[in-house]
Amino acid sequence: MKKSLKKILFILLPILLGVFLIWWSLSSLTVIDKTEIKNAFQNANYFWIFISLILALLSHLSRAYRWNFLLAPLGYKPRFLNSVFAVFTAYLINLAIPRAGEVARATAISKYEDIPFEKAFGTIVAERIIDVIMLLLIIAGAFFYQFDLLWNLVISKLPKNPIYIVSLGILFLLLAGLFYYLLLKSTNAFISKIRNFVLGLLDGVKSIFTMQKKWAFIGHTFFIWGMYLLMFYTVCLAMPETSSIGMGAVVTGFVVGALSIATTNGGLGTYPLGVQQVLILYGIASNPALAFGWLMWTAQNVMILVFGGLSMLIMPIYNRNKP
């Protein structure tokens, strides 16, 4: 009973948080604000939205193709279309249940390509580690490129009393040291599982550099994330208010948007608000900034709903003659 309740809460809480944030953001808007946002949607140049969707599609196709580089050393060569269908299915499932898409992706490729689930899932975990590393590199680049702006933002959020700051720093170091010690020395079964999981993840990362086509894998990785950045930038061109913002704003907005997706299902509610706050920092008015966030979020998720739904429908038909 407790496990069922935990599963229900795991699914519902991010959705409820997203719905609450949507309600909160919309309820704070005046009639004039809503009119301005509506006009921004009506007057947007949807040619650039279309280009953004093409770039997003290319990134997803590249992700599906890159997956085969991880499966090949294990002795498996799935058909490209099955990899594409599985990737889009994962994106669709993630909109409903956080992180369940990875399980659905491994299940789909396991069912139609006879790849053991645990091996397929292991390659997806390795993929995610690389994605996290890429996001951290982009965050580091954004912080370096826009150091003054972001540093001042961080400082403004910290307590003014230096004693609090020093205390927080000491507490963080103590907790980090304690976690590191427990991770290495503890014999507790739960801690041991975490240690083995972390070591397994590190092995997954190391395997990327020993695979036969590692440079192709690395090239696709940079291509995927380059497309992510470009699709954000092209949507900026769709609105007059955001068409002239610099790359610093693009990279910072992209990072905040990417992090918000992990908070709720597909960034429901959090994505538009997070991107809005970044654009305001760069001098964009509040309403156009919010409209941009909703425009970006809506376009990408409509594409996932369409292609994810088609993938779930077509994949069994495509494999109907499979023994």
N, C-alpha and C positions, 0 to 999 in steps of 0.2 A: 504493500500500500504506500509506504514511504517512498520507495523507488519510483512508483508511478507518479506521485505528487511532484517529486523532484524533476522528472521528465517534463511534466506539464508546465511547471514553473520555468524550466529552462527554455521552453518554446515560447511561452506567453509573455514573460517579463520583457524581453527585447522589443516585442511587438507593441506591448502596452506603453513602454517608454517612448517608442517612436510615435505612436498615436498621440500621447500626451504632449510631446514636443510640437507636433503639427498643430494641435489645438491651441497650445500656449502661444505659438508664433502667430497664428492667424487671429486669435482673440485680441492680441495687442495691436493689430492693424486698424487704422481708421478707414472710413469709406474712401477717402482720397488715396490712402496707401494702396488699398485693394484695386482701385481704378488704375493707378500707376503701374502696378505689377501686371494687371490684365493687359494694359496697353503694351507693356514690354514684351509679353508673349505674342501679342498680335503683330507687332512691328518687327519682331526678330527676323533675321535673314536665315531662312531654313535651309538654304544651300549649304551653309557652313555646318549646320546641324547634321545634314546628310553626310558631308565629308567626315565629320567626327565619328559617325556610326560606321563608315567604311573603315576608318583607322582602327576602331574598336574591333570590328570583325576580323581584320588582318591580325590583330594581336591574339585573338582567340584561336584563329587557325594556326598561328605560329606556336601557341601553347600546346595545341593538340599534336602538332608535328614534333615539337621538342620532347614531348612525353615518350615518344618511341626511342629516343636516345637513351633513356633510363631503362626501358624495358628490354632493349636489344641485348645487353650483357647478360640478362637473365634467361635469354633464349627465346624471347617472344617478339613477334613482329605483327602487331594488330593492324588491321586495315585502317587506313587514314580516316575514312568516313566514320568508322566506329569510334575512333578516338575523338573526333569532332563532336559526334552526338553525345558521348559521355561527358565531355567538357561542358557543353551547353546545358546538359541535364543537371550537372553539379551546380552551375550558376543559378539555375531556376530553383532547385531545392533549397539552396542557401537563402533565397528570399523568404522562404517560409520557416525553415528550421536552421538556426545558426550552426555552421560547420558540418551539418549533415550532408551537404553536397559532396564532400570528399568521400564519404562512405558510399553515397549513391553512385559516384563516378567509378569507384573501384568495383562496386557490385555490377554495374552495367558492363564494364569491359571484361570482368570475370565471367559473366554469363554468356556473352556473345563471342569471346575470343579464347575461352578456356584458359584464362590466366588465373592462377590461385589468388584469392582475394587479398591475403596478407602481403603477397609480393606486389600486387598492384597498389595496395594502400601504402606500402613502404616507399614506393617511388613517388607517390603524391606528397607524402610527408617531406621527402627530400626536396621536392619542387618548392614546397611552401617555405622551407628553410632558406632556399636561395632567394625567394621573393622577399622574405623578411630582410635578408642582407641587402638586397637592392634598395628596399625602401629606406633602410637605415643610411645607406650611402647617399640617397637623394636628400634625406633629412639633414645629414651632415653638410652636403653641398649647399642646401638652402640656408642653413645657419651660417655657413662661412660667407656665402654670397651676400646675405642680408644681415650680417652680424649685428650692426648697430640697432636696427629696427627690432629684431627678435630679442636681442639681449635686453633692450629697454622694456619690451613687453614682459619678459620673464621677471625682470627686477620689479616692475610695477605690481606684479602679483605676489611677491614675497613679503613677509612681515617686515615692517620698518625697523623694528628693534633688532640690532645685530646679535643679541644674545639668543633670540629665537632661531636665527639663521644658523649660528654656530651649533646650537643644540640639535637642530634638524640634521645638519651635516654629520655630527657625531653619531646620532641615532641611526642614520642611514648606513654609515660605515660599520657600526656594530652589528646591525641586522644582516648586512651583506657578508660580514665575516662569519657570523653564526651560521648563515645558510650555506656558505662555502664549506665550513667545517662539517656540518651535518651531512652535506651531500657526499663528502669524501669518506667520512669516518663512521657514520651511523650504521648500525646493524638492524635498525627498524625496517620491517618489511615494506612499509609504504615509502619510506625514504629510499630504500634500495630500488624500488620500482622506478622512482623518479630518476635516480642516478643512472640506472640501466637505460631508461628512455632517453636521457640527455646524451649518454655515450652513443646510443644507437643513432641519434640525430647527427652527431658529429661524424660517425662512420658514413652516414648517408651523404654528407657534404664532401667528405674525402673521396668517396667513390666517383663523384662528378669529375674530379681531376685525373682519375685513372681510367675513365671510360675511353673507348676507342675514338669516339667523335666528340671529344670534350670541347674543342674550339667551335664546332658547329653548335653545341649546346650553349656555350657562353655567348656566341653571336646571336642566337635566337633570344636568349635572356635579355640582352641589351635592346634587341629589336622590340620585344614585347613592351618593355618599360618605356622605350622611346615613343612607341605608339600611344601609350597611356598619356604621356605628357603632351603629345601633339593633339590628341583628341580633346584634352582640356583647353589647349590654346585655341583650337579652331572654333570651339563654342564661344570663346571670348570675342572672336571676330563677328559673331552673329548679332551682337548688341553694340550700338554706338558708344554706350557708356564704358564698355569694357574692351573695346577694340584696340585701344592704344596703351593698355597696361604693359609693363615690362615683364621680362622673363622671371624676375624675382618674385613678382606677385603670382605669376603662373605656377612656378615651382612650389611656393609656399601654400597657395590655395590647393594645389593638387595633393600635397602631403597631408594637409588637414582633412581634405575630403577622403583620402585613402584611409586615414586613421578612424574617421567617423563610421566607415562601413563596418568596422569590427565592433562598434558599440551597439548598433541595432541591426535588424535584418536588412542588409543591403544599404545601410545608411538612412533608413526610414526616419524622417524628421531631423536627424542629426546632420546629414550631409548639407542640406541647404543652409542651415543655421551656421555650421562651422565655416563653410566657404564664404558666407555673408560677412562674418566677423573679420576674416582675412582681407577681403576686398575693401572693407571699410577702412582698415589700416592703411591701405594704399590710395585712399582718397575717393573711392567710389561711394556714391550716395547709398543710403540704407536700402531703399526699395529696389533700385536696379541690381544691387548686390544680392538681395534675396531672390529676385526674379531669376538671376543668372544661376544661382544654386539649384532652384527648382527646375529650370530648363535643362541643365546638365543632368540632374538626377533622373528626371522623367524620361529623357531621350534614351539614356543608357538602359534603364530598367524596362522600357517598352521593348527595346531590342531583345533583351534577355527573355522577357515573357514570350515573344514571338518565336525566336529561334530555339529557346528551351522547350517550349510546347511542341514545336515541330519535331525536334529531336526525339522527344519521348514518344511521339506518334509514329515517326518514320523508322526509328531504329528496329523495332520488331519486324516491320515489313521488309526492310533492307536485309534482315537476317532470316527471313522466313524459310529459306532453303537450307539453312544450317542443319547438319545432321543432329 
